[in-house]
Amino acid sequence: MRFSLFDPATPSLDELAHRARAAGIACVDVAAEWLGDVERTRGLLGGLAVGCVVAEGQADAAALRRLVAQAADLGAESVRLPVPGVAKGRSVAAVRAEFAASVANLADEAAGRSLRLLVASEGAFATAASMWLLLELINHPAVGCSWELSAVEQAGERPAVAIPTLNSRIGRVVLPAVDPASDNPMIGSLRLSAQRLRGIGHAGLVSIELSGGPAEAATALVRVVEEWTSPPKKPAAKPKPAAAKG
């Protein structure tokens, strides 16, 4: 797995780059609103890789096509797509069908630019079952899931269920930068998530969501996630007993 820094509270792109370097992370997730001038964005990042371009809010088809083109020009690996809300009087099934059709229409273009579209696990699609149905309906190899722990927890689902269910369809995992030495109740979910990611052999992005906290918090979480996802150490071999003298 590869780590990326995601900090939606950072006011500017150069500050995001500074915080990533301070945390010792060589990859960032960039808000879609910062892609107006790709060359300027590339210059501000100063050689940092772009794991994911993160879109928020709903956009029309033309705006999404522009976003895919800009993300590809920047050299990003993926684009995170927010899911629509379910308005009163509408069914989840109807919203799912409409959204699936819009993403499927964009997927070929993304694939042609070597980009993966990652649908956010949030709202009506936060659970593994609802996300699975959505991805099955889209049915495109360039489309996966941006699995976001905080939203999944709010939906009442545990990583032990969600991660094995979605498995290789998870292209990006977003973990909140909680101090691993604290007694925060999220620590158990973070550890379980890391263990399940190891179980499925996750090789995609793990985005550390800093949300304005100190860069050291991201560094600490990366360190413990690496520990949690490392294979268990084999016990040391017992020394052979000395041969008896004749």
PAZAPA-4460 file (N, C-alpha, C; in steps of 0.05 Angstrom, whole numbers, plus 32768, in hexadecimal, padded with zeros to 4 digits):
% residues 246
    n_x    n_y    n_z   ca_x   ca_y   ca_z    c_x    c_y    c_z   seq   type   mol
   8011   7FE8   8000   8000   8000   8000   8011   8019   8000     1      M     A
   8006   802F   7FF6   8014   8048   7FF4   8005   805D   8004     2      R     A
   8014   806E   8012   8007   8082   8023   8006   809D   8014     3      F     A
   7FF0   80AC   801A   7FEC   80C6   800F   7FE1   80D8   8025     4      S     A
   7FE7   80F2   8024   7FDC   8105   8037   7FC4   8113   802C     5      L     A
   7FAF   8113   803B   7F96   8121   8033   7F8F   8134   804A     6      F     A
   7F8D   814E   8044   7F87   8161   8059   7F74   8176   804F     7      D     A
   7F5A   8170   8051   7F46   8183   8046   7F45   819E   8054     8      P     A
   7F52   819F   806C   7F52   81B9   807B   7F69   81CB   8073     9      A     A
   7F7B   81C1   8062   7F92   81D1   805A   7F88   81E7   8047    10      T     A
   7F8F   8200   804C   7F85   8216   803C   7F91   8219   8020    11      P     A
   7FA9   820E   801B   7FB6   8212   8002   7FC6   81F9   7FFA    12      S     A
   7FCC   81F7   7FE0   7FDA   81E0   7FD6   7FF7   81E0   7FDF    13      L     A
   8004   81F7   7FE1   8020   81F7   7FEA   8022   81EF   8007    14      D     A
   800D   81F6   8017   800C   81ED   8033   8009   81CF   8035    15      E     A
   7FF8   81C4   8024   7FF4   81A7   8023   800F   8199   801D    16      L     A
   801D   81A3   8009   8037   8198   8002   804B   8199   8019    17      A     A
   804B   81B0   8027   805C   81B4   803E   8056   819F   8054    18      H     A
   803C   819B   8059   8034   8189   806E   803A   816C   8067    19      R     A
   8038   8165   804D   803F   814A   8044   805C   8145   8049    20      A     A
   806D   8158   8041   808A   8154   8045   8091   8152   8062    21      R     A
   8083   8163   8073   8089   8162   8090   8081   8147   809B    22      A     A
   806C   813A   8090   8063   8120   8099   8074   8109   808D    23      A     A
   8085   8110   807A   8095   80FB   806E   8085   80EA   805A    24      G     A
   8070   80F6   804E   805F   80E8   803B   8063   80F4   801F    25      I     A
   8069   80E4   800B   8071   80EE   7FF1   805A   80F0   7FDD    26      A     A
   8041   80EE   7FE7   802A   80ED   7FD5   8013   80FD   7FE3    27      C     A
   8003   810B   7FD4   7FED   811B   7FDF   7FD4   8115   7FCF    28      V     A
   7FBD   811A   7FDC   7FA3   811B   7FCF   7F9B   8138   7FCD    29      D     A
   7F93   8140   7FB5   7F8F   815C   7FAF   7F71   8162   7FAA    30      V     A
   7F67   8177   7FB7   7F4B   817F   7FB3   7F47   8187   7F96    31      A     A
   7F30   8180   7F8A   7F2A   8186   7F6E   7F2B   81A4   7F69    32      A     A
   7F24   81B4   7F7D   7F23   81D1   7F79   7F3E   81DD   7F73    33      E     A
   7F54   81CE   7F79   7F6F   81D9   7F74   7F7A   81D2   7F59    34      W     A
   7F6A   81C7   7F47   7F74   81BE   7F2D   7F6F   81D2   7F16    35      L     A
   7F69   81EA   7F1C   7F63   81FD   7F07   7F7B   8201   7EF4    36      G     A
   7F93   8203   7F00   7FAB   8206   7EF0   7FBE   81EF   7EF7    37      D     A
   7FBE   81DB   7EE5   7FCD   81C2   7EEB   7FEA   81C7   7EEE    38      V     A
   7FF6   81D8   7EDC   8013   81DE   7EDE   801A   81EB   7EF8    39      E     A
   8009   81FE   7F01   800E   820B   7F1B   800C   81F7   7F31    40      R     A
   7FF8   81E6   7F30   7FF4   81D2   7F45   800D   81BF   7F46    41      T     A
   8016   81B7   7F2F   802D   81A5   7F2E   8046   81B3   7F3A    42      R     A
   8049   81CD   7F34   8060   81DC   7F3F   805E   81DE   7F5D    43      G     A
   8046   81E3   7F68   8043   81E6   7F85   8048   81CC   7F93    44      L     A
   8042   81B6   7F87   8047   819C   7F93   8064   8194   7F94    45      L     A
   8074   81A0   7F81   8090   819C   7F82   809A   817F   7F82    46      G     A
   808E   816F   7F71   8097   8153   7F6E   8088   813F   7F7E    47      G     A
   8076   8148   7F8F   8065   8135   7F9E   8052   8127   7F8B    48      L     A
   804E   810D   7F8F   803B   80FE   7F7F   801E   8105   7F87    49      A     A
   800B   8102   7F75   7FEF   8106   7F7A   7FE1   80EC   7F7A    50      V     A
   7FD7   80E3   7F91   7FC9   80CA   7F92   7FAD   80CC   7F88    51      G     A
   7F9E   80E0   7F92   7F82   80E2   7F8B   7F7A   8100   7F89    52      C     A
   7F6A   8106   7F76   7F5D   8120   7F74   7F41   811D   7F81    53      V     A
   7F3C   812D   7F96   7F24   8129   7FA6   7F0F   813D   7F9F    54      V     A
   7EF9   8134   7F94   7EE2   8145   7F8D   7ECD   8144   7FA3    55      A     A
   7EC2   815B   7FA8   7EAC   815E   7FBB   7E94   816B   7FAE    56      E     A
   7E7C   8163   7FB5   7E65   816F   7FA9   7E5F   8164   7F8D    57      G     A
   7E47   8168   7F84   7E3F   815D   7F6A   7E47   816F   7F53    58      Q     A
   7E4E   8163   7F3C   7E55   8172   7F25   7E48   8165   7F0C    59      A     A
   7E45   8175   7EF7   7E39   816A   7EDF   7E4D   815A   7ECF    60      D     A
   7E44   814C   7EBA   7E56   813B   7EAB   7E6D   8149   7E9F    61      A     A
   7E69   8162   7E95   7E7E   8171   7E88   7E94   8178   7E9C    62      A     A
   7E8B   8180   7EB4   7E9E   8187   7EC9   7EAE   816F   7ED2    63      A     A
   7EA2   8158   7ED3   7EB0   8140   7EDB   7EC5   8138   7EC6    64      L     A
   7EBD   813B   7EAC   7ED1   8135   7E97   7EE9   8148   7E98    65      R     A
   7EE4   8161   7E9E   7EFA   8174   7EA1   7F0C   816C   7EB9    66      R     A
   7EFF   8163   7ECF   7F0E   815B   7EE7   7F20   8143   7EE0    67      L     A
   7F15   812F   7ED2   7F25   8118   7ECA   7F3D   8120   7EB9    68      V     A
   7F38   8132   7EA6   7F4E   813B   7E95   7F64   8149   7EA5    69      A     A
   7F5B   815B   7EB8   7F6F   8169   7EC9   7F7E   8156   7EDB    70      Q     A
   7F70   8143   7EE7   7F7D   8130   7EF8   7F92   8120   7EE9    71      A     A
   7F8B   8118   7ED1   7F9E   8109   7EC0   7FB6   811A   7EB9    72      A     A
   7FB2   8133   7EB2   7FC8   8145   7EAB   7FDA   8149   7EC3    73      D     A
   7FCF   8148   7EDB   7FDF   814C   7EF3   7FEF   8132   7EFA    74      L     A
   7FE7   811C   7EEE   7FF4   8102   7EF4   7FE8   80F4   7F0C    75      G     A
   7FCF   80FB   7F13   7FC2   80ED   7F2A   7FBC   80D0   7F23    76      A     A
   7FB9   80C0   7F38   7FB2   80A4   7F34   7F94   80A0   7F32    77      E     A
   7F85   80B1   7F40   7F68   80AC   7F43   7F59   80C6   7F48    78      S     A
   7F3F   80C4   7F45   7F2D   80DA   7F4B   7F17   80CF   7F5E    79      V     A
   7F14   80DC   7F74   7EFF   80D4   7F88   7EE5   80E3   7F81    80      R     A
   7ED0   80D4   7F7D   7EB6   80DF   7F76   7EA3   80DD   7F8E    81      L     A
   7E97   80F4   7F96   7E83   80F3   7FAB   7E69   80E6   7FA1    82      P     A
   7E5A   80DA   7FB3   7E41   80CE   7FAB   7E2A   80E2   7FAF    83      V     A
   7E15   80E1   7FA0   7DFE   80F3   7FA3   7DEE   80EC   7FBC    84      P     A
   7DE1   8100   7FC7   7DCE   80FA   7FDD   7DB4   80EF   7FD2    85      G     A
   7DA4   80E5   7FE4   7D8A   80DA   7FDC   7D75   80ED   7FE6    86      V     A
   7D69   80FC   7FD4   7D55   8110   7FDC   7D3B   8103   7FE5    87      A     A
   7D2C   8112   7FF5   7D13   8107   7FFE   7D00   8101   7FE7    88      K     A
   7CF4   80E9   7FE8   7CE3   80E1   7FD3   7CF0   80D0   7FBD    89      G     A
   7D0B   80CE   7FBF   7D1A   80BE   7FAC   7D24   80A5   7FB9    90      R     A
   7D28   8090   7FAA   7D32   8077   7FB5   7D50   8075   7FB1    91      S     A
   7D5D   8066   7FC2   7D7A   8061   7FBF   7D7F   8053   7FA5    92      V     A
   7D6E   8041   7F9D   7D71   8032   7F84   7D72   8044   7F6C    93      A     A
   7D60   8058   7F6C   7D5F   806A   7F55   7D78   807C   7F54    94      A     A
   7D80   8086   7F6B   7D98   8096   7F6C   7DB1   8086   7F64    95      V     A
   7DB2   806D   7F6E   7DC8   805B   7F66   7DC9   8057   7F48    96      R     A
   7DB3   8052   7F3C   7DB2   804D   7F1F   7DBB   8065   7F0F    97      A     A
   7DB2   807D   7F17   7DBA   8095   7F09   7DD8   809B   7F0C    98      E     A
   7DE1   8098   7F25   7DFE   809D   7F2A   7E0F   8089   7F1C    99      F     A
   7E07   8070   7F1C   7E17   805B   7F0F   7E1A   8061   7EF1   100      A     A
   7E04   806A   7EE5   7E05   8070   7EC8   7E18   8088   7EC3   101      A     A
   7E18   809C   7ED4   7E29   80B3   7ECF   7E47   80AC   7ED3   102      S     A
   7E4D   809B   7EE7   7E68   8092   7EEB   7E72   8080   7ED4   103      V     A
   7E60   806E   7ECC   7E68   805C   7EB6   7E6E   806B   7E9D   104      A     A
   7E60   8081   7E98   7E65   8091   7E80   7E80   809E   7E81   105      N     A
   7E8A   80A3   7E99   7EA4   80B1   7E9D   7EBB   809D   7E9E   106      L     A
   7EB5   8084   7EA4   7ECA   8070   7EAA   7EDC   806A   7E93   107      A     A
   7ED1   8068   7E7B   7EE2   8063   7E64   7EF7   8079   7E5F   108      D     A
   7EEE   8092   7E63   7F00   80A8   7E5F   7F16   80A8   7E75   109      E     A
   7F0E   80A1   7E8D   7F22   80A0   7EA3   7F36   8089   7E9D   110      A     A
   7F2C   8072   7E95   7F3E   805C   7E8F   7F51   8063   7E78   111      A     A
   7F48   8071   7E64   7F59   8079   7E4E   7F6F   808C   7E57   112      G     A
   7F6B   8099   7E6D   7F80   80AB   7E78   7F8F   809E   7E90   113      R     A
   7F8C   8084   7E93   7F99   8075   7EA9   7F91   807F   7EC4   114      S     A
   7F78   8087   7EC7   7F6E   8090   7EE1   7F59   807C   7EEB   115      L     A
   7F57   807A   7F05   7F42   806A   7F11   7F2E   807C   7F1F   116      R     A
   7F14   8078   7F1B   7EFF   8087   7F29   7EF8   8078   7F42   117      L     A
   7EF9   8086   7F59   7EF3   8079   7F73   7EDB   8086   7F80   118      L     A
   7EC6   8077   7F83   7EAD   8081   7F8E   7EAF   8081   7FAD   119      V     A
   7EA8   8097   7FB9   7EAB   809A   7FD6   7E96   8089   7FE5   120      A     A
   7EA0   807C   7FFA   7E8E   806C   800B   7E82   807F   8020   121      S     A
   7E6C   808C   8018   7E5F   80A0   802A   7E41   80A0   8024   122      E     A
   7E33   80AD   8036   7E17   80B0   8033   7E08   8096   8030   123      G     A
   7DF7   8094   801C   7DE7   807C   8018   7DF8   8065   800D   124      A     A
   7E12   806A   8008   7E23   8055   7FFD   7E3B   8050   800F   125      F     A
   7E38   8055   8029   7E4E   8051   803C   7E53   8034   8043   126      A     A
   7E3E   8024   8042   7E42   8008   8049   7E4D   7FF8   8032   127      T     A
   7E59   7FE1   8038   7E65   7FD0   8023   7E50   7FC6   8011   128      A     A
   7E38   7FBE   801B   7E23   7FB3   800B   7E19   7FC8   7FF6   129      A     A
   7E15   7FE0   7FFF   7E0B   7FF5   7FED   7E20   7FFD   7FD9   130      S     A
   7E39   7FFE   7FE1   7E4F   8004   7FCE   7E52   7FED   7FBA   131      M     A
   7E50   7FD5   7FC3   7E53   7FBE   7FB1   7E3E   7FBF   7F9B   132      W     A
   7E25   7FC4   7FA3   7E0F   7FC6   7F8F   7E15   7FDC   7F7B   133      L     A
   7E1F   7FF3   7F84   7E25   8009   7F72   7E3B   8002   7F5F   134      L     A
   7E51   7FF6   7F69   7E67   7FEF   7F57   7E60   7FD9   7F44   135      L     A
   7E4E   7FC7   7F4C   7E45   7FB2   7F3A   7E34   7FBE   7F23   136      E     A
   7E25   7FD3   7F2A   7E15   7FE0   7F16   7E26   7FEF   7F02   137      L     A
   7E3B   7FFC   7F0C   7E4E   800B   7EFA   7E5D   7FF7   7EE9   138      I     A
   7E68   7FE2   7EF6   7E75   7FCC   7EE8   7E8A   7FD5   7ED4   139      N     A
   7E9E   7FE2   7EDF   7EB5   7FEC   7ECE   7ECF   7FE8   7EDD   140      H     A
   7EE4   7FDD   7ED0   7EFD   7FD8   7EDF   7F0B   7FF2   7EE8   141      P     A
   7F04   8009   7EDC   7F11   8022   7EE4   7F03   802F   7EFC   142      A     A
   7EEF   8022   7F07   7EE0   802E   7F1D   7EE2   801D   7F36   143      V     A
   7EE9   802A   7F4C   7EEB   801C   7F66   7EDF   802D   7F7C   144      G     A
   7EE9   8028   7F94   7EDE   8035   7FAC   7EF3   8044   7FBB   145      C     A
   7EEC   805C   7FC3   7EFC   806B   7FD7   7EF0   8065   7FF2   146      S     A
   7EFC   8053   8001   7EF1   8049   801A   7EFA   805B   8031   147      W     A
   7EE6   8069   803D   7EED   807E   8050   7EE3   8077   806C   148      E     A
   7EF6   8071   807E   7EEF   8065   8097   7EDC   8075   80A8   149      L     A
   7EDF   808F   80A9   7ECE   80A0   80BA   7EB1   809E   80B1   150      S     A
   7EAC   809F   8097   7E90   809D   808D   7E85   8081   8091   151      A     A
   7E96   806D   808E   7E8D   8051   8092   7E85   804D   80AF   152      V     A
   7E95   8058   80C1   7E8F   8055   80DE   7E74   8063   80E5   153      E     A
   7E70   807A   80D9   7E57   8088   80DE   7E3F   8078   80D4   154      Q     A
   7E43   8068   80BF   7E2D   8057   80B5   7E29   803E   80C5   155      A     A
   7E3A   803A   80DA   7E37   8024   80EC   7E43   800A   80E2   156      G     A
   7E55   800B   80CE   7E61   7FF3   80C4   7E7E   7FF1   80CD   157      E     A
   7E87   7FD8   80D1   7EA2   7FD3   80DB   7EB5   7FCB   80C4   158      R     A
   7ECE   7FD2   80C6   7EE2   7FCA   80B1   7EE3   7FAC   80AC   159      P     A
   7EDE   7F9C   80C1   7EDF   7F7F   80BE   7ECB   7F75   80A9   160      A     A
   7EB5   7F84   80A5   7EA1   7F7D   8091   7EA7   7F8A   8076   161      V     A
   7EAC   7FA4   8077   7EAE   7FB4   805F   7EC6   7FAD   804E   162      A     A
   7EDE   7FAB   805A   7EF6   7FA8   804A   7EF7   7F8D   803C   163      I     A
   7EF2   7F76   8049   7EF2   7F5D   803A   7EDD   7F5B   8025   164      P     A
   7EC6   7F69   802A   7EB0   7F68   8016   7EB8   7F77   7FFC   165      T     A
   7EC2   7F8F   7FFF   7EC9   7F9F   7FE8   7EE4   7F97   7FDC   166      L     A
   7EF7   7F8E   7FEC   7F10   7F82   7FE4   7F1E   7F92   7FCF   167      N     A
   7F24   7F87   7FB7   7F34   7F94   7FA3   7F27   7FAC   7F97   168      S     A
   7F0D   7FB0   7F9D   7EFF   7FC7   7F92   7F07   7FE1   7FA2   169      R     A
   7F14   7FDD   7FB8   7F1D   7FF4   7FC7   7F37   7FFF   7FBB   170      I     A
   7F35   8017   7FAF   7F4D   8023   7FA3   7F5B   8037   7FB5   171      G     A
   7F4C   8040   7FC9   7F57   8054   7FDB   7F4A   8051   7FF6   172      R     A
   7F5A   8053   800B   7F4F   8051   8026   7F56   806C   8034   173      V     A
   7F43   8078   8041   7F47   8091   8050   7F45   808C   806D   174      V     A
   7F5B   8091   807C   7F5C   808D   8099   7F60   80A7   80A6   175      L     A
   7F51   80AE   80BB   7F55   80C7   80CA   7F6F   80C5   80DA   176      P     A
   7F7D   80DB   80DB   7F97   80DC   80E9   7F94   80DF   8107   177      A     A
   7F8A   80C9   8113   7F86   80C8   8130   7FA1   80C0   813D   178      V     A
   7FA7   80CC   8153   7FC0   80C6   8161   7FBF   80A9   816A   179      D     A
   7FD0   8097   8160   7FCF   807B   8167   7FD5   8075   8184   180      P     A
   7FE1   8089   8192   7FE8   8085   81AE   7FD1   808F   81C1   181      A     A
   7FBC   809A   81B5   7FA6   80A4   81C5   7F92   808E   81CB   182      S     A
   7F7E   8095   81DB   7F68   8081   81E2   7F50   8087   81D0   183      D     A
   7F53   8093   81BA   7F3E   8099   81A7   7F30   807F   819F   184      N     A
   7F16   807D   81A0   7F08   8064   8199   7F0B   805C   817C   185      P     A
   7F15   806E   816B   7F1A   8068   814F   7F32   8056   814B   186      M     A
   7F44   8054   8160   7F5C   8045   815D   7F56   8028   8156   187      I     A
   7F42   801C   8163   7F3B   8000   815E   7F33   7FFC   8141   188      G     A
   7F24   800F   8136   7F1B   800D   811A   7F33   8010   8107   189      S     A
   7F45   8022   810E   7F5D   8026   80FD   7F6E   800D   80FC   190      L     A
   7F72   8000   8113   7F82   7FE8   8114   7F74   7FD2   8104   191      R     A
   7F59   7FCF   8108   7F4B   7FBA   80FA   7F4B   7FBF   80DC   192      L     A
   7F49   7FD8   80D4   7F4A   7FDF   80B8   7F65   7FD7   80AC   193      S     A
   7F7B   7FDD   80BA   7F95   7FD7   80B0   7F99   7FB8   80AE   194      A     A
   7F8F   7FAA   80C1   7F91   7F8D   80C1   7F81   7F81   80AA   195      Q     A
   7F6A   7F8B   80A5   7F59   7F81   808F   7F66   7F89   8073   196      R     A
   7F72   7FA0   8072   7F7F   7FA8   8059   7F97   7F95   8054   197      L     A
   7FA5   7F8E   8069   7FBB   7F7A   8065   7FAF   7F60   805B   198      R     A
   7F98   7F58   8066   7F8B   7F3F   805E   7F84   7F3E   8041   199      G     A
   7F7B   7F54   8035   7F73   7F54   8019   7F8A   7F5B   8007   200      I     A
   7FA2   7F61   8012   7FB9   7F68   8002   7FB5   7F83   7FF4   201      G     A
   7FAA   7F97   8002   7FA4   7FB1   7FF6   7FBF   7FBE   7FED   202      H     A
   7FC0   7FC5   7FD3   7FD8   7FD2   7FC8   7FD2   7FEE   7FBF   203      A     A
   7FBB   7FF9   7FC5   7FB4   8014   7FBC   7FBB   8029   7FD0   204      G     A
   7FAE   8040   7FCE   7FB4   8056   7FDF   7FA9   8053   7FFB   205      L     A
   7FB8   805C   800F   7FAD   8060   802A   7FB1   807E   8030   206      V     A
   7F9B   808D   802F   7F9D   80AA   8033   7F99   80B1   8050   207      S     A
   7FAC   80BF   805C   7FAA   80C8   8077   7F9D   80E3   8078   208      I     A
   7F85   80E4   8084   7F76   80FD   8084   7F7D   810D   809D   209      E     A
   7F8C   8123   8098   7F98   8132   80AE   7F83   8146   80BA   210      L     A
   7F73   8152   80A9   7F5E   8165   80B2   7F69   817B   80C4   211      S     A
   7F7F   8187   80BC   7F8A   819E   80CB   7F9C   8197   80E2   212      G     A
   7F9E   817E   80E9   7FAF   8176   8100   7FCC   8178   80F9   213      G     A
   7FDE   8173   810D   7FFA   8175   8108   8004   815F   80F5   214      P     A
   8019   8166   80E6   8024   8153   80D3   802E   813A   80E1   215      A     A
   8037   813D   80FA   8041   8127   810A   802C   8111   810E   216      E     A
   8013   8119   810E   7FFD   8105   8112   7FFC   80F2   80FA   217      A     A
   8000   80FD   80E2   8001   80EC   80CA   8019   80D9   80CA   218      A     A
   8030   80E4   80D3   8048   80D3   80D4   8044   80BC   80E7   219      T     A
   8038   80C2   80FF   8034   80AD   8113   8021   8098   8109   220      A     A
   800B   80A0   80FB   7FF8   808D   80F2   8004   807B   80DC   221      L     A
   8013   8087   80CA   8020   8077   80B5   8031   8062   80C1   222      V     A
   8040   8069   80D6   8052   8056   80E3   8043   803E   80EF   223      R     A
   802D   8044   80FD   801F   802E   810A   800F   801D   80F5   224      V     A
   8005   802A   80E0   7FF7   801B   80CB   800B   8008   80BE   225      V     A
   8023   8011   80B9   8037   7FFF   80AE   803D   7FE8   80C0   226      E     A
   803D   7FED   80DA   8041   7FD7   80EE   8029   7FC4   80ED   227      E     A
   8011   7FCF   80ED   7FF9   7FBE   80EE   7FF6   7FAE   80D4   228      W     A
   8001   7FB7   80BE   7FFE   7FA9   80A5   8016   7F97   809E   229      T     A
   802A   7F97   80AF   8041   7F86   80AA   803A   7F69   80B1   230      S     A
   8045   7F56   80A2   8040   7F3A   80A9   804A   7F34   80C5   231      P     A
   803C   7F23   80D4   8046   7F1C   80EF   8062   7F10   80EE   232      P     A
   8072   7F18   8101   808D   7F0D   8102   808E   7EF0   810A   233      K     A
   809F   7EE1   80FD   80A2   7EC5   8104   80B1   7EC3   811E   234      K     A
   80A9   7EB1   8130   80B9   7EAE   8149   80D5   7EA4   8143   235      P     A
   80E7   7EAE   8154   8103   7EA6   8150   8107   7E88   8153   236      A     A
   8117   7E7C   8142   811B   7E60   8144   812A   7E59   815D   237      A     A
   8121   7E43   816A   812F   7E3A   8182   814A   7E2E   817B   238      K     A
   815E   7E34   818B   8179   7E28   8185   8178   7E0A   8189   239      P     A
   8186   7DFD   8177   8187   7DDF   8179   8198   7DD7   8191   240      K     A
   818E   7DC2   819F   819E   7DB9   81B6   81B9   7DAF   81AD   241      P     A
   81CD   7DB4   81BE   81E8   7DAB   81B7   81E9   7D8C   81B6   242      A     A
   81F8   7D82   81A4   81FA   7D65   81A1   8208   7D59   81BA   243      A     A
   81FE   7D43   81C3   820A   7D36   81DB   8226   7D2C   81D4   244      A     A
   8238   7D30   81E7   8253   7D26   81E3   8255   7D08   81E9   245      K     A
   8262   7CF9   81D7   8264   7CDC   81DB   827A   7CD5   81EF   246      G     A
***
